[in-house]
């Protein structure tokens, strides 16, 4: 990227991004988005920090950007990122990360929601932003996100997100909120498979799953061979045993006919011992593909990674929950910047440190920063 070829490749990824400004433009749009991405990678959490990063790193940035008109002010970064269309911006960022890091076929794609807690603005009556994100668990890549309409919920947002994604051959995991026939149908139509957690929002199906597993849990003929898997671990002062059961859909399962391509059902039992007290939790799932219990376990555990690898990192490492950015589309676009920066940092594997220290290293070491940006 430090040469002209790298700049050409970067231009290609942002070629379809519409510049929202009218009239004469002082700072090219490519400069604004590239400096913003680099700054967020290195620890910038607001527009003042982005502009300061640009000024401090101007000599380095000039190796691949046309900076004859200098570095934009923090107000200009805010103004432009508040006006850029988030859907276009996200498409360009995903094009960039996909060109650097191949998205594995058949991998687990976890979908879950997250609230930007300080995005509420009383002055403008702007509601708190809630986003639904898709996370490629094997590649640690944010595949897309949509903002939940303030008059709606995740149930309507998830199909919109799924239709944006290339998920053919993937295994899509969603928590109980997303256990809806329309969502399952959207996944199947796109030639992917689902593992959907099930709770009381689908009462007939849920009761049927509880009843089936209550009757057959101890039946070795039902869960023999690859239908059962167990894991044990000790960490943070607790011992956890997890059991995974999976079997074909029983012929008498209530409500089964409504679910497209339903092929199997699953159950997890978590037994946790801490301070001499045991807690037991059971969860139930429907699957559109027959999996072994070990594969089912990988799908369930993989879904949790969207909390640990994406949401936790965004809050703790990137300070997303504390962000006060609100103007126009700026909050949504800054959220996209964080997710893209996180994907780039997680896929840089030469530094054996956590994401927080990778951000610091990128800010200190321009050679390392280049590795993060070009994926080598």
ROTI-922364 format. One record per residue (C-alpha): residue number from 1; x, y, z; residue in three letters. Coordinates in steps of 0.1 Angstrom, whole numbers, plus 5000, padded with zeros to 4 digits. Each point is the difference from the previous one (the first is absolute). Last residue first. Layout:
<guzas>
     k     px     py     pz     r
   NUM      X      Y      Z   ALA
...
</guzas>
This chain:
<guzas>
     k     px     py     pz     r
   376   5008   4907   5053   UNK
   375   4964   5012   5002   UNK
   374   5005   5033   4982   UNK
   373   4988   5024   5027   UNK
   372   5012   4980   5031   UNK
   371   5034   4994   4984   UNK
   370   5003   5037   4992   UNK
   369   4993   5009   5036   UNK
   368   5028   4976   5010   UNK
   367   5024   5019   4978   UNK
   366   4987   5033   5014   UNK
   365   5008   4990   5036   UNK
   364   4987   5021   5029   UNK
   363   4963   5003   4989   UNK
   362   4999   4965   4988   UNK
   361   5016   4988   5032   UNK
   360   4973   5017   5021   UNK
   359   4972   4985   4980   UNK
   358   5017   4966   5002   UNK
   357   5002   5005   5038   UNK
   356   4962   5003   5003   UNK
   355   4994   4972   4975   UNK
   354   5020   4975   5021   UNK
   353   5037   4991   4995   UNK
   352   5018   4974   4979   UNK
   351   5008   5024   4971   UNK
   350   5004   4981   4968   UNK
   349   4963   4992   4998   UNK
   348   4983   5029   4983   UNK
   347   4965   4986   4995   UNK
   346   4988   5013   5033   UNK
   345   5012   5035   4993   UNK
   344   4984   5002   4966   UNK
   343   4966   4987   5013   UNK
   342   5002   5025   5030   UNK
   341   5007   5029   4977   UNK
   340   4970   4990   4978   UNK
   339   4978   4998   5030   UNK
   338   5012   5033   5014   UNK
   337   4995   5018   4967   UNK
   336   4965   4985   4996   UNK
   335   4991   5014   5035   UNK
   334   5014   5034   4988   UNK
   333   4976   4997   4970   UNK
   332   4970   4993   5022   UNK
   331   5008   5029   5024   UNK
   330   5008   5024   4972   UNK
   329   4968   4993   4981   UNK
   328   4985   5033   5011   UNK
   327   5018   5014   5031   UNK
   326   5002   4976   5029   UNK
   325   5036   4994   5012   UNK
   324   4998   4997   5038   UNK
   323   5020   4968   5002   UNK
   322   5001   4983   5035   UNK
   321   4984   4967   4988   UNK
   320   5025   4999   4971   UNK
   319   5031   5002   5022   UNK
   318   5022   4983   4974   UNK
   317   5018   4975   5022   UNK
   316   4972   4994   5027   UNK
   315   4968   5006   4980   UNK
   314   5010   4990   4965   UNK
   313   5021   4971   5013   UNK
   312   4971   4987   5021   UNK
   311   4976   5003   4970   UNK
   310   5023   4983   4975   UNK
   309   5022   4972   5013   UNK
   308   4982   4991   5032   UNK
   307   4964   5007   4990   UNK
   306   5003   4989   4964   UNK
   305   5021   4971   5013   UNK
   304   4969   4986   5018   UNK
   303   4987   4988   4966   UNK
   302   5031   4979   4995   UNK
   301   4993   4981   5032   UNK
   300   4966   4990   4987   UNK
   299   5013   4991   4965   UNK
   298   5030   4981   5014   UNK
   297   4977   4981   5023   UNK
   296   4978   4990   4971   UNK
   295   5031   4988   4981   UNK
   294   5009   4978   5031   UNK
   293   4964   4988   5002   UNK
   292   5001   4990   4964   UNK
   291   4981   5022   4977   UNK
   290   4969   4994   4978   UNK
   289   4991   5033   4984   UNK
   288   4970   5023   5004   UNK
   287   5005   5001   5037   UNK
   286   4977   5008   5030   UNK
   285   5013   5008   5034   UNK
   284   4993   4996   5037   UNK
   283   5019   5013   5031   UNK
   282   5004   4984   5034   UNK
   281   5016   5017   5030   UNK
   280   5012   4984   5032   UNK
   279   5016   5019   5029   UNK
   278   5021   4984   5027   UNK
   277   5012   5018   5032   UNK
   276   5032   4991   5017   UNK
   275   5016   5033   4993   UNK
   274   4994   4995   4963   UNK
   273   4988   4968   4982   UNK
   272   4985   5004   4966   UNK
   271   4979   4974   4982   UNK
   270   4991   5010   4964   UNK
   269   4975   4978   4982   UNK
   268   4997   5005   4962   UNK
   267   4972   4988   4979   UNK
   266   4996   4993   4963   UNK
   265   4974   4994   4973   UNK
   264   5006   4987   4964   UNK
   263   4989   5003   4964   UNK
   262   4977   5031   4997   UNK
   261   5000   5009   4963   UNK
   260   4976   5028   5005   UNK
   259   4983   5002   5034   UNK
   258   4962   4999   5000   UNK
   257   4998   4962   4999   UNK
   256   5017   4997   5033   UNK
   255   4972   5016   5020   UNK
   254   4997   4971   5024   UNK
   253   5027   4973   4998   UNK
   252   4982   4967   4994   UNK
   251   5023   4988   4972   UNK
   250   5031   5006   5020   UNK
   249   5026   5024   4983   UNK
   248   5033   4981   4999   UNK
   247   5023   5002   5030   UNK
   246   5023   5023   5019   UNK
   245   5012   5001   5036   UNK
   244   5028   5022   5013   UNK
   243   5013   4999   5036   UNK
   242   5020   5027   5016   UNK
   241   5019   4996   5033   UNK
   240   5012   5032   5016   UNK
   239   5023   5005   5030   UNK
   238   5003   5034   5015   UNK
   237   5027   5022   5015   UNK
   236   5008   5020   4969   UNK
   235   5005   4969   4979   UNK
   234   4996   4962   5001   UNK
   233   4987   4982   4969   UNK
   232   4980   4969   4991   UNK
   231   4986   4990   4966   UNK
   230   4974   4974   4991   UNK
   229   4986   4987   4966   UNK
   228   4970   4979   4992   UNK
   227   4983   4991   4967   UNK
   226   5032   4987   4984   UNK
   225   4996   4965   5012   UNK
   224   4968   4995   5020   UNK
   223   4976   5028   5007   UNK
   222   4967   4984   4992   UNK
   221   5010   4964   5008   UNK
   220   5017   5011   5031   UNK
   219   4967   5011   5015   UNK
   218   5008   5021   5031   UNK
   217   4989   5033   4984   UNK
   216   4970   4984   4983   UNK
   215   4970   5010   5021   UNK
   214   5012   5034   5012   UNK
   213   5016   5006   4965   UNK
   212   4967   4996   4983   UNK
   211   4979   5020   5025   UNK
   210   5024   5030   5000   UNK
   209   5000   5000   4962   UNK
   208   4962   4998   4997   UNK
   207   4996   5028   5026   UNK
   206   5023   5022   4979   UNK
   205   4982   4992   4967   UNK
   204   4966   5009   5015   UNK
   203   5013   5031   5018   UNK
   202   5020   5016   4973   UNK
   201   5008   5033   5019   UNK
   200   5006   4977   5030   UNK
   199   5035   4990   4989   UNK
   198   5018   4986   4970   UNK
   197   5036   5005   4989   UNK
   196   5004   4998   4963   UNK
   195   5027   4981   4981   UNK
   194   4995   5008   4964   UNK
   193   5012   4989   4965   UNK
   192   5010   5020   4969   UNK
   191   4986   4998   4965   UNK
   190   4988   5036   4999   UNK
   189   4964   4987   5000   UNK
   188   5008   4980   5031   UNK
   187   5011   5031   5020   UNK
   186   4970   5021   4990   UNK
   185   4977   4971   5009   UNK
   184   5015   4997   5035   UNK
   183   4995   5038   5004   UNK
   182   4964   4997   4989   UNK
   181   4993   4971   5023   UNK
   180   5013   5019   5030   UNK
   179   5027   4989   5026   UNK
   178   5018   5033   4998   UNK
   177   4992   5011   5035   UNK
   176   5011   4966   5012   UNK
   175   5037   5005   4991   UNK
   174   5013   4998   4964   UNK
   173   5025   4977   4983   UNK
   172   5005   4998   4963   UNK
   171   5019   4971   4985   UNK
   170   5015   5011   4967   UNK
   169   4997   4983   4966   UNK
   168   4987   5032   4983   UNK
   167   5003   5029   5025   UNK
   166   5008   5030   4977   UNK
   165   4984   5026   5022   UNK
   164   4976   5029   4993   UNK
   163   4969   4978   5000   UNK
   162   5010   4987   5035   UNK
   161   5001   5036   5014   UNK
   160   4965   5008   4987   UNK
   159   4987   4967   5014   UNK
   158   5016   5008   5034   UNK
   157   4985   5035   5003   UNK
   156   4963   4990   5001   UNK
   155   5004   4976   5029   UNK
   154   5027   5023   5016   UNK
   153   4974   5026   5009   UNK
   152   4977   5027   4985   UNK
   151   4990   5036   5006   UNK
   150   5035   5011   5007   UNK
   149   5012   4982   4968   UNK
   148   5028   4976   5008   UNK
   147   5032   5011   4985   UNK
   146   5016   4975   4976   UNK
   145   5033   4982   5002   UNK
   144   5024   4982   4977   UNK
   143   5027   4973   4996   UNK
   142   5021   5010   5030   UNK
   141   5030   4977   4996   UNK
   140   5016   4978   5027   UNK
   139   5008   4973   4973   UNK
   138   4986   4970   5019   UNK
   137   4971   5018   5016   UNK
   136   4988   5020   4970   UNK
   135   4979   5026   5019   UNK
   134   4966   5014   4989   UNK
   133   4988   5031   5019   UNK
   132   4966   5013   5011   UNK
   131   5001   5036   5012   UNK
   130   4981   5019   5026   UNK
   129   5003   5038   5000   UNK
   128   4985   5019   5029   UNK
   127   4973   5024   4987   UNK
   126   5007   5035   4987   UNK
   125   4977   5025   5016   UNK
   124   5023   5028   4987   UNK
   123   5009   5014   5035   UNK
   122   4994   4966   5018   UNK
   121   5027   4983   4980   UNK
   120   5003   4962   5005   UNK
   119   5032   4986   4987   UNK
   118   5013   4993   5035   UNK
   117   4991   4963   5001   UNK
   116   5009   4989   4965   UNK
   115   4978   4969   5002   UNK
   114   5011   4967   4987   UNK
   113   4982   4972   4980   UNK
   112   5011   4966   4989   UNK
   111   5008   4979   4969   UNK
   110   5028   4974   5000   UNK
   109   5013   4987   4967   UNK
   108   5016   4966   5003   UNK
   107   5021   4989   4971   UNK
   106   4990   4981   4969   UNK
   105   5023   5019   4977   UNK
   104   5027   5019   5017   UNK
   103   5002   5038   4995   UNK
   102   5033   5007   4983   UNK
   101   5019   5028   5017   UNK
   100   5015   5029   4981   UNK
    99   4974   5005   4972   UNK
    98   4972   4992   5025   UNK
    97   5012   5028   5023   UNK
    96   4999   5026   4973   UNK
    95   4967   4989   4984   UNK
    94   4986   5000   5036   UNK
    93   5011   5036   5004   UNK
    92   4984   5010   4967   UNK
    91   4967   4983   5007   UNK
    90   4999   5016   5035   UNK
    89   5005   5034   4985   UNK
    88   4972   4995   4975   UNK
    87   4975   4988   5027   UNK
    86   5011   5028   5024   UNK
    85   4993   5028   4975   UNK
    84   5026   5027   5006   UNK
    83   4985   5032   5016   UNK
    82   5011   4997   5036   UNK
    81   5034   4987   4989   UNK
    80   5005   5031   4979   UNK
    79   4990   5025   5027   UNK
    78   5019   4983   5028   UNK
    77   5032   4998   4979   UNK
    76   4996   5036   4990   UNK
    75   4994   5011   5036   UNK
    74   5032   4981   5010   UNK
    73   5019   5021   4975   UNK
    72   5012   4984   4967   UNK
    71   5037   4993   4995   UNK
    70   5020   5020   4974   UNK
    69   4990   5013   4966   UNK
    68   5029   4982   4983   UNK
    67   4991   4969   5019   UNK
    66   4997   4976   4970   UNK
    65   5001   4966   5018   UNK
    64   5025   4971   4998   UNK
    63   5033   5013   5013   UNK
    62   4983   5031   5013   UNK
    61   4986   4979   5029   UNK
    60   5035   4996   5014   UNK
    59   5008   5037   4999   UNK
    58   4966   5009   5014   UNK
    57   5002   4977   5030   UNK
    56   4998   5027   5027   UNK
    55   4974   5020   4981   UNK
    54   4979   4970   4990   UNK
    53   5000   4987   5036   UNK
    52   4989   5034   5012   UNK
    51   4971   5000   4976   UNK
    50   4989   4965   5011   UNK
    49   5004   5009   5037   UNK
    48   4977   5030   4996   UNK
    47   4975   4978   4981   UNK
    46   4996   4975   5028   UNK
    45   5013   4966   5013   UNK
    44   5035   5001   4985   UNK
    43   5020   4969   5011   UNK
    42   5024   4991   4972   UNK
    41   4974   4980   4980   UNK
    40   4976   5030   5003   UNK
    39   5026   5023   4986   UNK
    38   5007   4977   4970   UNK
    37   4963   4997   4992   UNK
    36   4995   5037   5003   UNK
    35   5030   5009   4979   UNK
    34   4987   4976   4973   UNK
    33   4965   5014   5001   UNK
    32   5010   5037   4998   UNK
    31   5027   4995   4974   UNK
    30   4978   4980   4977   UNK
    29   4974   5027   5001   UNK
    28   5025   5024   4985   UNK
    27   5006   5032   5021   UNK
    26   4992   5034   4986   UNK
    25   4969   4991   4981   UNK
    24   4983   5027   4978   UNK
    23   4962   4997   4998   UNK
    22   4979   4975   5018   UNK
    21   5011   4976   5027   UNK
    20   4983   4966   5005   UNK
    19   5028   4981   4982   UNK
    18   4985   4967   4988   UNK
    17   5020   4969   5008   UNK
    16   5001   4978   4969   UNK
    15   5038   5005   4994   UNK
    14   5008   4993   5036   UNK
    13   5015   4965   4995   UNK
    12   5017   5011   4967   UNK
    11   5016   5030   5016   UNK
    10   5017   4976   5025   UNK
     9   5014   4979   4971   UNK
     8   5013   5032   4983   UNK
     7   5017   5011   5032   UNK
     6   5017   4967   5004   UNK
     5   5013   5002   4965   UNK
     4   5014   5034   5006   UNK
     3   5022   4988   5028   UNK
     2   4995   4998   5038   UNK
     1   4970   4977   4995   UNK
</guzas>
